[in-house]
Amino acid sequence: AVYFLLHIRFEWRERTIARYVEPIGHFAALSVPLITGTVGVVQNSLNPLDILPGFCGFSSFPPGCDTNEEIECQRGESLDGESINVYFWFSVTFLFCFSVIAVCMILITLRVRLTELRIQQYAGGSTNHFERTRETGKQGLYYIGAFFVTIFPVLMIQTLYDYRYQKFYFFFAILAKLTLPLQGFWNAWIYLHKRFRTLTQQDGSLAFVGRLRENGTSFLSTRSFRKKSNRGDVSDISSEPQLKEQDPQTIEC
């Protein structure tokens, strides 16, 4: 979302983004889990979560020892159970990421709409369907929806856990196991689905498969030629017969 915002809304070049923005993103993606994980290990408070089985976070162990006096805590006894993990995940991570994605998509859509308005003014204002604006808005809603679908089961688990609805809790716990790892898959599908749909609508499914095969064969042959060229297994291009230059006056239009 931030990449598209900088590239479309603020017209940053890819080289500038790769030099100044991508290092910050990589640092944040690596440092946040590394720091939080290190703190949890040092404090002996990184334990399995009772609210979300199969995931670990800042919690006491065994589960429920912080609220049940009959259970003695072995690790993380100084923590307030699941509240630390819930407050961090929902109030900070979820709200921050959701806000960033939503704001970026809205600003990009407004930028595309402004561009179409300018084109309409230069063209005399004959037609204006805002096709690009609608397409960009749909794409932005897809990205926002993908993030919401990924996090929605966790939101339901928290609600059901608080009210002790064990009947539906298991269903959303399984659903969370399926949706949380698929954030990248949803984004990749949103980014590529329109291209695949365009190819299939133009030529049909069989022609689409054939085109993929041709592109794959061409790609592999190009890589093979480059490898042979690097090893010196192919003849020098300069040794091939060159075309004779023609007089510009003899070339027919």
PyRosetta script that sets phi, psi and omega in degrees:
from pyrosetta import init, pose_from_sequence

init()
pose = pose_from_sequence("AVYFLLHIRFEWRERTIARYVEPIGHFAALSVPLITGTVGVVQNSLNPLDILPGFCGFSSFPPGCDTNEEIECQRGESLDGESINVYFWFSVTFLFCFSVIAVCMILITLRVRLTELRIQQYAGGSTNHFERTRETGKQGLYYIGAFFVTIFPVLMIQTLYDYRYQKFYFFFAILAKLTLPLQGFWNAWIYLHKRFRTLTQQDGSLAFVGRLRENGTSFLSTRSFRKKSNRGDVSDISSEPQLKEQDPQTIEC")
pose.set_psi(1, -43.6)
pose.set_omega(1, 179.8)
pose.set_phi(2, -67.3)
pose.set_psi(2, -37.7)
pose.set_omega(2, 178.8)
pose.set_phi(3, -61.8)
pose.set_psi(3, -49.3)
pose.set_omega(3, 179.9)
pose.set_phi(4, -63.5)
pose.set_psi(4, -36.2)
pose.set_omega(4, 178.8)
pose.set_phi(5, -63.7)
pose.set_psi(5, -47.1)
pose.set_omega(5, -179.4)
pose.set_phi(6, -67.5)
pose.set_psi(6, -36.8)
pose.set_omega(6, -175.5)
pose.set_phi(7, -77.5)
pose.set_psi(7, -36.8)
pose.set_omega(7, -175.6)
pose.set_phi(8, -95.5)
pose.set_psi(8, -50.8)
pose.set_omega(8, -174.3)
pose.set_phi(9, -74.4)
pose.set_psi(9, -46.2)
pose.set_omega(9, -176.4)
pose.set_phi(10, -102.3)
pose.set_psi(10, -0.5)
pose.set_omega(10, 173.8)
pose.set_phi(11, 58.3)
pose.set_psi(11, 42.4)
pose.set_omega(11, 173.6)
pose.set_phi(12, -78.1)
pose.set_psi(12, 144.7)
pose.set_omega(12, 176.4)
pose.set_phi(13, -78.4)
pose.set_psi(13, 155.1)
pose.set_omega(13, -180.0)
pose.set_phi(14, -62.6)
pose.set_psi(14, -35.0)
pose.set_omega(14, 179.0)
pose.set_phi(15, -65.2)
pose.set_psi(15, -39.5)
pose.set_omega(15, 178.0)
pose.set_phi(16, -66.4)
pose.set_psi(16, -41.8)
pose.set_omega(16, 178.4)
pose.set_phi(17, -63.9)
pose.set_psi(17, -43.3)
pose.set_omega(17, -179.8)
pose.set_phi(18, -65.6)
pose.set_psi(18, -28.1)
pose.set_omega(18, -176.3)
pose.set_phi(19, -85.8)
pose.set_psi(19, -36.9)
pose.set_omega(19, -172.1)
pose.set_phi(20, -111.4)
pose.set_psi(20, -32.1)
pose.set_omega(20, -173.8)
pose.set_phi(21, -95.7)
pose.set_psi(21, -45.5)
pose.set_omega(21, -176.9)
pose.set_phi(22, -59.7)
pose.set_psi(22, -40.6)
pose.set_omega(22, 176.7)
pose.set_phi(23, -59.2)
pose.set_psi(23, -36.6)
pose.set_omega(23, 178.0)
pose.set_phi(24, -65.9)
pose.set_psi(24, -42.9)
pose.set_omega(24, 178.9)
pose.set_phi(25, -63.6)
pose.set_psi(25, -43.1)
pose.set_omega(25, 178.3)
pose.set_phi(26, -65.0)
pose.set_psi(26, -39.3)
pose.set_omega(26, 179.5)
pose.set_phi(27, -64.7)
pose.set_psi(27, -42.4)
pose.set_omega(27, 179.6)
pose.set_phi(28, -67.0)
pose.set_psi(28, -40.8)
pose.set_omega(28, -178.4)
pose.set_phi(29, -66.1)
pose.set_psi(29, -29.0)
pose.set_omega(29, -179.2)
pose.set_phi(30, -92.8)
pose.set_psi(30, -37.6)
pose.set_omega(30, -173.3)
pose.set_phi(31, -75.3)
pose.set_psi(31, -39.0)
pose.set_omega(31, -176.8)
pose.set_phi(32, -61.7)
pose.set_psi(32, -53.7)
pose.set_omega(32, 177.8)
pose.set_phi(33, -66.9)
pose.set_psi(33, -31.1)
pose.set_omega(33, 179.6)
pose.set_phi(34, -67.5)
pose.set_psi(34, -43.5)
pose.set_omega(34, -179.0)
pose.set_phi(35, -69.0)
pose.set_psi(35, -47.3)
pose.set_omega(35, -179.4)
pose.set_phi(36, -64.9)
pose.set_psi(36, -39.6)
pose.set_omega(36, 177.5)
pose.set_phi(37, -65.7)
pose.set_psi(37, -39.6)
pose.set_omega(37, 178.6)
pose.set_phi(38, -64.7)
pose.set_psi(38, -42.3)
pose.set_omega(38, 178.5)
pose.set_phi(39, -62.8)
pose.set_psi(39, -41.2)
pose.set_omega(39, 179.4)
pose.set_phi(40, -64.8)
pose.set_psi(40, -37.7)
pose.set_omega(40, 179.2)
pose.set_phi(41, -71.0)
pose.set_psi(41, -42.7)
pose.set_omega(41, -179.1)
pose.set_phi(42, -64.1)
pose.set_psi(42, -42.3)
pose.set_omega(42, -179.7)
pose.set_phi(43, -83.6)
pose.set_psi(43, -0.4)
pose.set_omega(43, 179.6)
pose.set_phi(44, 58.8)
pose.set_psi(44, 37.6)
pose.set_omega(44, -175.5)
pose.set_phi(45, -120.2)
pose.set_psi(45, 8.2)
pose.set_omega(45, 178.5)
pose.set_phi(46, -93.0)
pose.set_psi(46, 99.8)
pose.set_omega(46, -171.2)
pose.set_phi(47, -135.3)
pose.set_psi(47, 166.6)
pose.set_omega(47, 176.5)
pose.set_phi(48, -61.7)
pose.set_psi(48, 143.3)
pose.set_omega(48, -178.5)
pose.set_phi(49, -89.8)
pose.set_psi(49, 132.5)
pose.set_omega(49, 176.6)
pose.set_phi(50, -73.2)
pose.set_psi(50, -31.8)
pose.set_omega(50, -177.9)
pose.set_phi(51, -75.7)
pose.set_psi(51, -25.8)
pose.set_omega(51, -178.1)
pose.set_phi(52, -138.2)
pose.set_psi(52, 84.0)
pose.set_omega(52, -177.9)
pose.set_phi(53, -58.3)
pose.set_psi(53, 139.3)
pose.set_omega(53, -178.1)
pose.set_phi(54, 97.5)
pose.set_psi(54, -10.7)
pose.set_omega(54, 178.4)
pose.set_phi(55, -119.0)
pose.set_psi(55, 151.6)
pose.set_omega(55, 179.6)
pose.set_phi(56, -113.8)
pose.set_psi(56, 153.2)
pose.set_omega(56, 178.9)
pose.set_phi(57, -169.1)
pose.set_psi(57, -170.1)
pose.set_omega(57, 178.9)
pose.set_phi(58, -75.4)
pose.set_psi(58, 104.4)
pose.set_omega(58, -176.9)
pose.set_phi(59, -158.2)
pose.set_psi(59, 164.1)
pose.set_omega(59, 176.8)
pose.set_phi(60, -87.9)
pose.set_psi(60, 158.9)
pose.set_omega(60, -179.2)
pose.set_phi(61, -140.2)
pose.set_psi(61, 136.7)
pose.set_omega(61, 0.2)
pose.set_phi(62, -66.8)
pose.set_psi(62, 159.1)
pose.set_omega(62, -178.8)
pose.set_phi(63, -58.7)
pose.set_psi(63, 133.8)
pose.set_omega(63, 178.1)
pose.set_phi(64, 88.8)
pose.set_psi(64, 0.4)
pose.set_omega(64, -178.7)
pose.set_phi(65, -71.4)
pose.set_psi(65, -21.0)
pose.set_omega(65, -178.9)
pose.set_phi(66, -79.0)
pose.set_psi(66, -17.9)
pose.set_omega(66, -179.8)
pose.set_phi(67, -112.1)
pose.set_psi(67, -16.7)
pose.set_omega(67, -179.3)
pose.set_phi(68, -110.6)
pose.set_psi(68, 117.6)
pose.set_omega(68, -178.1)
pose.set_phi(69, -69.8)
pose.set_psi(69, -19.9)
pose.set_omega(69, -179.2)
pose.set_phi(70, -78.0)
pose.set_psi(70, -15.9)
pose.set_omega(70, 179.7)
pose.set_phi(71, -103.3)
pose.set_psi(71, 125.9)
pose.set_omega(71, -179.8)
pose.set_phi(72, -89.4)
pose.set_psi(72, 128.8)
pose.set_omega(72, -179.8)
pose.set_phi(73, -75.3)
pose.set_psi(73, 131.9)
pose.set_omega(73, 177.0)
pose.set_phi(74, -95.7)
pose.set_psi(74, -33.3)
pose.set_omega(74, 178.8)
pose.set_phi(75, -142.4)
pose.set_psi(75, 149.1)
pose.set_omega(75, 176.1)
pose.set_phi(76, 66.8)
pose.set_psi(76, 30.9)
pose.set_omega(76, -177.8)
pose.set_phi(77, -69.5)
pose.set_psi(77, -18.9)
pose.set_omega(77, -179.4)
pose.set_phi(78, -85.0)
pose.set_psi(78, -5.9)
pose.set_omega(78, -178.4)
pose.set_phi(79, -89.3)
pose.set_psi(79, 158.5)
pose.set_omega(79, 178.4)
pose.set_phi(80, -92.4)
pose.set_psi(80, 51.9)
pose.set_omega(80, 174.9)
pose.set_phi(81, 56.9)
pose.set_psi(81, -132.3)
pose.set_omega(81, -173.1)
pose.set_phi(82, -79.4)
pose.set_psi(82, -12.7)
pose.set_omega(82, -172.6)
pose.set_phi(83, -63.2)
pose.set_psi(83, -36.3)
pose.set_omega(83, -179.2)
pose.set_phi(84, -63.6)
pose.set_psi(84, -46.6)
pose.set_omega(84, 179.7)
pose.set_phi(85, -65.1)
pose.set_psi(85, -41.5)
pose.set_omega(85, -178.5)
pose.set_phi(86, -65.2)
pose.set_psi(86, -47.4)
pose.set_omega(86, -179.6)
pose.set_phi(87, -61.3)
pose.set_psi(87, -42.1)
pose.set_omega(87, -179.1)
pose.set_phi(88, -67.2)
pose.set_psi(88, -47.8)
pose.set_omega(88, -173.8)
pose.set_phi(89, -67.7)
pose.set_psi(89, -47.6)
pose.set_omega(89, -173.0)
pose.set_phi(90, -84.4)
pose.set_psi(90, -47.0)
pose.set_omega(90, -174.4)
pose.set_phi(91, -76.8)
pose.set_psi(91, -26.0)
pose.set_omega(91, -177.6)
pose.set_phi(92, -106.8)
pose.set_psi(92, -63.5)
pose.set_omega(92, -173.9)
pose.set_phi(93, -65.9)
pose.set_psi(93, -52.5)
pose.set_omega(93, -176.2)
pose.set_phi(94, -63.2)
pose.set_psi(94, -50.5)
pose.set_omega(94, -177.3)
pose.set_phi(95, -65.3)
pose.set_psi(95, -39.6)
pose.set_omega(95, -180.0)
pose.set_phi(96, -65.4)
pose.set_psi(96, -50.0)
pose.set_omega(96, -177.9)
pose.set_phi(97, -64.7)
pose.set_psi(97, -42.6)
pose.set_omega(97, 179.7)
pose.set_phi(98, -63.4)
pose.set_psi(98, -40.9)
pose.set_omega(98, 179.8)
pose.set_phi(99, -66.7)
pose.set_psi(99, -41.3)
pose.set_omega(99, -180.0)
pose.set_phi(100, -63.6)
pose.set_psi(100, -46.3)
pose.set_omega(100, -179.4)
pose.set_phi(101, -62.9)
pose.set_psi(101, -45.7)
pose.set_omega(101, -178.1)
pose.set_phi(102, -63.9)
pose.set_psi(102, -45.4)
pose.set_omega(102, -179.0)
pose.set_phi(103, -65.1)
pose.set_psi(103, -42.7)
pose.set_omega(103, 179.8)
pose.set_phi(104, -62.5)
pose.set_psi(104, -44.8)
pose.set_omega(104, -179.5)
pose.set_phi(105, -65.5)
pose.set_psi(105, -38.4)
pose.set_omega(105, 179.0)
pose.set_phi(106, -66.1)
pose.set_psi(106, -44.5)
pose.set_omega(106, 179.8)
pose.set_phi(107, -64.9)
pose.set_psi(107, -36.8)
pose.set_omega(107, 178.1)
pose.set_phi(108, -66.1)
pose.set_psi(108, -43.3)
pose.set_omega(108, 179.5)
pose.set_phi(109, -63.2)
pose.set_psi(109, -41.4)
pose.set_omega(109, 177.5)
pose.set_phi(110, -64.7)
pose.set_psi(110, -35.9)
pose.set_omega(110, 177.6)
pose.set_phi(111, -65.0)
pose.set_psi(111, -42.8)
pose.set_omega(111, 178.8)
pose.set_phi(112, -65.7)
pose.set_psi(112, -39.5)
pose.set_omega(112, 178.1)
pose.set_phi(113, -64.2)
pose.set_psi(113, -41.0)
pose.set_omega(113, 177.7)
pose.set_phi(114, -63.7)
pose.set_psi(114, -38.4)
pose.set_omega(114, 178.0)
pose.set_phi(115, -64.2)
pose.set_psi(115, -41.7)
pose.set_omega(115, 178.9)
pose.set_phi(116, -66.8)
pose.set_psi(116, -35.1)
pose.set_omega(116, 176.5)
pose.set_phi(117, -64.6)
pose.set_psi(117, -40.4)
pose.set_omega(117, 178.0)
pose.set_phi(118, -65.5)
pose.set_psi(118, -40.2)
pose.set_omega(118, 177.7)
pose.set_phi(119, -63.1)
pose.set_psi(119, -38.3)
pose.set_omega(119, 178.7)
pose.set_phi(120, -64.6)
pose.set_psi(120, -39.9)
pose.set_omega(120, 179.0)
pose.set_phi(121, -65.2)
pose.set_psi(121, -42.1)
pose.set_omega(121, 179.5)
pose.set_phi(122, -69.9)
pose.set_psi(122, -29.5)
pose.set_omega(122, -179.1)
pose.set_phi(123, -85.2)
pose.set_psi(123, -1.3)
pose.set_omega(123, 178.6)
pose.set_phi(124, 95.7)
pose.set_psi(124, 2.3)
pose.set_omega(124, 176.8)
pose.set_phi(125, 69.6)
pose.set_psi(125, 29.7)
pose.set_omega(125, -178.3)
pose.set_phi(126, -71.0)
pose.set_psi(126, -50.8)
pose.set_omega(126, -179.0)
pose.set_phi(127, -132.5)
pose.set_psi(127, 150.0)
pose.set_omega(127, 178.0)
pose.set_phi(128, -158.9)
pose.set_psi(128, 99.7)
pose.set_omega(128, -178.7)
pose.set_phi(129, -106.3)
pose.set_psi(129, -8.6)
pose.set_omega(129, -179.9)
pose.set_phi(130, 53.1)
pose.set_psi(130, 44.9)
pose.set_omega(130, -179.4)
pose.set_phi(131, -65.6)
pose.set_psi(131, -45.2)
pose.set_omega(131, -179.9)
pose.set_phi(132, -63.7)
pose.set_psi(132, -36.2)
pose.set_omega(132, 179.0)
pose.set_phi(133, -64.5)
pose.set_psi(133, -43.7)
pose.set_omega(133, 178.6)
pose.set_phi(134, -65.1)
pose.set_psi(134, -41.2)
pose.set_omega(134, 178.9)
pose.set_phi(135, -64.4)
pose.set_psi(135, -42.7)
pose.set_omega(135, 178.9)
pose.set_phi(136, -66.0)
pose.set_psi(136, -40.3)
pose.set_omega(136, 177.6)
pose.set_phi(137, -63.0)
pose.set_psi(137, -41.4)
pose.set_omega(137, 176.8)
pose.set_phi(138, -63.1)
pose.set_psi(138, -42.7)
pose.set_omega(138, 179.4)
pose.set_phi(139, -62.2)
pose.set_psi(139, -41.2)
pose.set_omega(139, 177.5)
pose.set_phi(140, -64.2)
pose.set_psi(140, -40.0)
pose.set_omega(140, 176.8)
pose.set_phi(141, -65.1)
pose.set_psi(141, -33.7)
pose.set_omega(141, 177.2)
pose.set_phi(142, -63.4)
pose.set_psi(142, -44.1)
pose.set_omega(142, -179.9)
pose.set_phi(143, -65.3)
pose.set_psi(143, -42.5)
pose.set_omega(143, 177.9)
pose.set_phi(144, -64.2)
pose.set_psi(144, -43.1)
pose.set_omega(144, 179.1)
pose.set_phi(145, -64.5)
pose.set_psi(145, -36.5)
pose.set_omega(145, 178.5)
pose.set_phi(146, -63.1)
pose.set_psi(146, -41.7)
pose.set_omega(146, 177.9)
pose.set_phi(147, -66.3)
pose.set_psi(147, -40.1)
pose.set_omega(147, -179.2)
pose.set_phi(148, -67.1)
pose.set_psi(148, -41.1)
pose.set_omega(148, 178.0)
pose.set_phi(149, -62.3)
pose.set_psi(149, -36.1)
pose.set_omega(149, 179.7)
pose.set_phi(150, -66.7)
pose.set_psi(150, -38.8)
pose.set_omega(150, -174.6)
pose.set_phi(151, -93.2)
pose.set_psi(151, -18.7)
pose.set_omega(151, -174.3)
pose.set_phi(152, -56.3)
pose.set_psi(152, -44.1)
pose.set_omega(152, 178.5)
pose.set_phi(153, -59.1)
pose.set_psi(153, -35.2)
pose.set_omega(153, 178.8)
pose.set_phi(154, -67.7)
pose.set_psi(154, -38.4)
pose.set_omega(154, 175.9)
pose.set_phi(155, -61.9)
pose.set_psi(155, -41.8)
pose.set_omega(155, 179.3)
pose.set_phi(156, -67.6)
pose.set_psi(156, -36.2)
pose.set_omega(156, 179.2)
pose.set_phi(157, -62.6)
pose.set_psi(157, -42.9)
pose.set_omega(157, 179.0)
pose.set_phi(158, -61.7)
pose.set_psi(158, -43.7)
pose.set_omega(158, -180.0)
pose.set_phi(159, -65.5)
pose.set_psi(159, -46.1)
pose.set_omega(159, -178.9)
pose.set_phi(160, -67.8)
pose.set_psi(160, -33.3)
pose.set_omega(160, 179.8)
pose.set_phi(161, -68.0)
pose.set_psi(161, -38.8)
pose.set_omega(161, 179.8)
pose.set_phi(162, -65.7)
pose.set_psi(162, -35.8)
pose.set_omega(162, -178.5)
pose.set_phi(163, -97.2)
pose.set_psi(163, 3.4)
pose.set_omega(163, 175.0)
pose.set_phi(164, 61.2)
pose.set_psi(164, 42.8)
pose.set_omega(164, 175.0)
pose.set_phi(165, -90.6)
pose.set_psi(165, 80.8)
pose.set_omega(165, -174.8)
pose.set_phi(166, -69.1)
pose.set_psi(166, -23.2)
pose.set_omega(166, -177.4)
pose.set_phi(167, -65.7)
pose.set_psi(167, -42.7)
pose.set_omega(167, -179.7)
pose.set_phi(168, -94.1)
pose.set_psi(168, -13.4)
pose.set_omega(168, -177.4)
pose.set_phi(169, -63.2)
pose.set_psi(169, -41.9)
pose.set_omega(169, -178.0)
pose.set_phi(170, -63.6)
pose.set_psi(170, -39.5)
pose.set_omega(170, 179.9)
pose.set_phi(171, -61.6)
pose.set_psi(171, -47.9)
pose.set_omega(171, -178.9)
pose.set_phi(172, -72.4)
pose.set_psi(172, -25.8)
pose.set_omega(172, 175.1)
pose.set_phi(173, -66.2)
pose.set_psi(173, -41.6)
pose.set_omega(173, 175.8)
pose.set_phi(174, -67.4)
pose.set_psi(174, -40.6)
pose.set_omega(174, 179.9)
pose.set_phi(175, -63.5)
pose.set_psi(175, -36.8)
pose.set_omega(175, 178.1)
pose.set_phi(176, -64.7)
pose.set_psi(176, -35.0)
pose.set_omega(176, 177.7)
pose.set_phi(177, -64.3)
pose.set_psi(177, -28.4)
pose.set_omega(177, -178.4)
pose.set_phi(178, -86.7)
pose.set_psi(178, -35.8)
pose.set_omega(178, -173.1)
pose.set_phi(179, -87.3)
pose.set_psi(179, -35.7)
pose.set_omega(179, -175.9)
pose.set_phi(180, -60.5)
pose.set_psi(180, -41.5)
pose.set_omega(180, 179.3)
pose.set_phi(181, -76.5)
pose.set_psi(181, -4.2)
pose.set_omega(181, -171.9)
pose.set_phi(182, -102.0)
pose.set_psi(182, 15.9)
pose.set_omega(182, 179.3)
pose.set_phi(183, -60.7)
pose.set_psi(183, -44.5)
pose.set_omega(183, 178.2)
pose.set_phi(184, -66.6)
pose.set_psi(184, -34.8)
pose.set_omega(184, 178.6)
pose.set_phi(185, -65.4)
pose.set_psi(185, -43.6)
pose.set_omega(185, 178.0)
pose.set_phi(186, -60.9)
pose.set_psi(186, -44.6)
pose.set_omega(186, -179.6)
pose.set_phi(187, -63.2)
pose.set_psi(187, -40.4)
pose.set_omega(187, 178.7)
pose.set_phi(188, -65.6)
pose.set_psi(188, -40.2)
pose.set_omega(188, 178.3)
pose.set_phi(189, -65.1)
pose.set_psi(189, -41.4)
pose.set_omega(189, 178.8)
pose.set_phi(190, -63.9)
pose.set_psi(190, -38.2)
pose.set_omega(190, -178.1)
pose.set_phi(191, -70.8)
pose.set_psi(191, -32.6)
pose.set_omega(191, -172.4)
pose.set_phi(192, -106.9)
pose.set_psi(192, -13.2)
pose.set_omega(192, -170.2)
pose.set_phi(193, -64.6)
pose.set_psi(193, -33.9)
pose.set_omega(193, -178.4)
pose.set_phi(194, -68.9)
pose.set_psi(194, -36.9)
pose.set_omega(194, 178.6)
pose.set_phi(195, -65.9)
pose.set_psi(195, -43.5)
pose.set_omega(195, 177.6)
pose.set_phi(196, -64.6)
pose.set_psi(196, -39.3)
pose.set_omega(196, 179.8)
pose.set_phi(197, -66.0)
pose.set_psi(197, -37.8)
pose.set_omega(197, 178.6)
pose.set_phi(198, -65.0)
pose.set_psi(198, -42.2)
pose.set_omega(198, 179.7)
pose.set_phi(199, -65.7)
pose.set_psi(199, -42.4)
pose.set_omega(199, -178.9)
pose.set_phi(200, -69.9)
pose.set_psi(200, -33.2)
pose.set_omega(200, 179.5)
pose.set_phi(201, -73.1)
pose.set_psi(201, -30.9)
pose.set_omega(201, -178.4)
pose.set_phi(202, -76.7)
pose.set_psi(202, -47.6)
pose.set_omega(202, -171.0)
pose.set_phi(203, -115.3)
pose.set_psi(203, -5.6)
pose.set_omega(203, -176.1)
pose.set_phi(204, 87.4)
pose.set_psi(204, 167.9)
pose.set_omega(204, -174.4)
pose.set_phi(205, -68.5)
pose.set_psi(205, -40.8)
pose.set_omega(205, -178.4)
pose.set_phi(206, -66.6)
pose.set_psi(206, -44.3)
pose.set_omega(206, 177.7)
pose.set_phi(207, -64.9)
pose.set_psi(207, -33.2)
pose.set_omega(207, 178.6)
pose.set_phi(208, -64.8)
pose.set_psi(208, -43.2)
pose.set_omega(208, 177.2)
pose.set_phi(209, -64.1)
pose.set_psi(209, -40.6)
pose.set_omega(209, 178.0)
pose.set_phi(210, -63.4)
pose.set_psi(210, -38.7)
pose.set_omega(210, 178.4)
pose.set_phi(211, -66.1)
pose.set_psi(211, -39.3)
pose.set_omega(211, 176.1)
pose.set_phi(212, -62.2)
pose.set_psi(212, -39.5)
pose.set_omega(212, 179.0)
pose.set_phi(213, -65.7)
pose.set_psi(213, -41.6)
pose.set_omega(213, 178.8)
pose.set_phi(214, -64.7)
pose.set_psi(214, -43.0)
pose.set_omega(214, 178.9)
pose.set_phi(215, -64.5)
pose.set_psi(215, -39.9)
pose.set_omega(215, 178.0)
pose.set_phi(216, -65.5)
pose.set_psi(216, -41.4)
pose.set_omega(216, 178.1)
pose.set_phi(217, -64.7)
pose.set_psi(217, -42.5)
pose.set_omega(217, 178.2)
pose.set_phi(218, -63.3)
pose.set_psi(218, -39.8)
pose.set_omega(218, 179.8)
pose.set_phi(219, -64.9)
pose.set_psi(219, -43.7)
pose.set_omega(219, -179.3)
pose.set_phi(220, -67.4)
pose.set_psi(220, -40.0)
pose.set_omega(220, 179.1)
pose.set_phi(221, -65.5)
pose.set_psi(221, -36.5)
pose.set_omega(221, 177.5)
pose.set_phi(222, -66.3)
pose.set_psi(222, -42.0)
pose.set_omega(222, 177.5)
pose.set_phi(223, -64.8)
pose.set_psi(223, -38.7)
pose.set_omega(223, 178.6)
pose.set_phi(224, -65.0)
pose.set_psi(224, -40.8)
pose.set_omega(224, 179.4)
pose.set_phi(225, -64.9)
pose.set_psi(225, -39.3)
pose.set_omega(225, 179.3)
pose.set_phi(226, -65.5)
pose.set_psi(226, -39.9)
pose.set_omega(226, 178.0)
pose.set_phi(227, -64.2)
pose.set_psi(227, -42.9)
pose.set_omega(227, 178.1)
pose.set_phi(228, -64.8)
pose.set_psi(228, -36.6)
pose.set_omega(228, 178.5)
pose.set_phi(229, -65.0)
pose.set_psi(229, -39.3)
pose.set_omega(229, 178.4)
pose.set_phi(230, -67.1)
pose.set_psi(230, -31.5)
pose.set_omega(230, 179.0)
pose.set_phi(231, -85.6)
pose.set_psi(231, -10.9)
pose.set_omega(231, -179.1)
pose.set_phi(232, 81.5)
pose.set_psi(232, 23.3)
pose.set_omega(232, -178.3)
pose.set_phi(233, -85.3)
pose.set_psi(233, -9.2)
pose.set_omega(233, -179.6)
pose.set_phi(234, -111.9)
pose.set_psi(234, 155.4)
pose.set_omega(234, -178.7)
pose.set_phi(235, -70.4)
pose.set_psi(235, 156.8)
pose.set_omega(235, -178.8)
pose.set_phi(236, -66.4)
pose.set_psi(236, 136.5)
pose.set_omega(236, -179.2)
pose.set_phi(237, -63.8)
pose.set_psi(237, -31.7)
pose.set_omega(237, -178.0)
pose.set_phi(238, -67.0)
pose.set_psi(238, -20.1)
pose.set_omega(238, -179.9)
pose.set_phi(239, -79.9)
pose.set_psi(239, -11.5)
pose.set_omega(239, 179.7)
pose.set_phi(240, -74.2)
pose.set_psi(240, 148.9)
pose.set_omega(240, 179.1)
pose.set_phi(241, -63.7)
pose.set_psi(241, 133.9)
pose.set_omega(241, -179.4)
pose.set_phi(242, -98.1)
pose.set_psi(242, 149.6)
pose.set_omega(242, 178.7)
pose.set_phi(243, -71.8)
pose.set_psi(243, 143.3)
pose.set_omega(243, 177.8)
pose.set_phi(244, -75.7)
pose.set_psi(244, 142.1)
pose.set_omega(244, 178.7)
pose.set_phi(245, -74.2)
pose.set_psi(245, 136.6)
pose.set_omega(245, -179.8)
pose.set_phi(246, -101.4)
pose.set_psi(246, 152.7)
pose.set_omega(246, 176.9)
pose.set_phi(247, -69.4)
pose.set_psi(247, 127.0)
pose.set_omega(247, -179.9)
pose.set_phi(248, -54.0)
pose.set_psi(248, -28.5)
pose.set_omega(248, -177.7)
pose.set_phi(249, -73.5)
pose.set_psi(249, -22.5)
pose.set_omega(249, -178.6)
pose.set_phi(250, -87.2)
pose.set_psi(250, -9.3)
pose.set_omega(250, -179.7)
pose.set_phi(251, -82.5)
pose.set_psi(251, 124.0)
pose.set_omega(251, 179.0)
pose.set_phi(252, -82.1)
pose.set_psi(252, 143.3)
pose.set_omega(252, 177.9)
pose.set_phi(253, -71.4)
pose.dump_pdb("model.pdb")
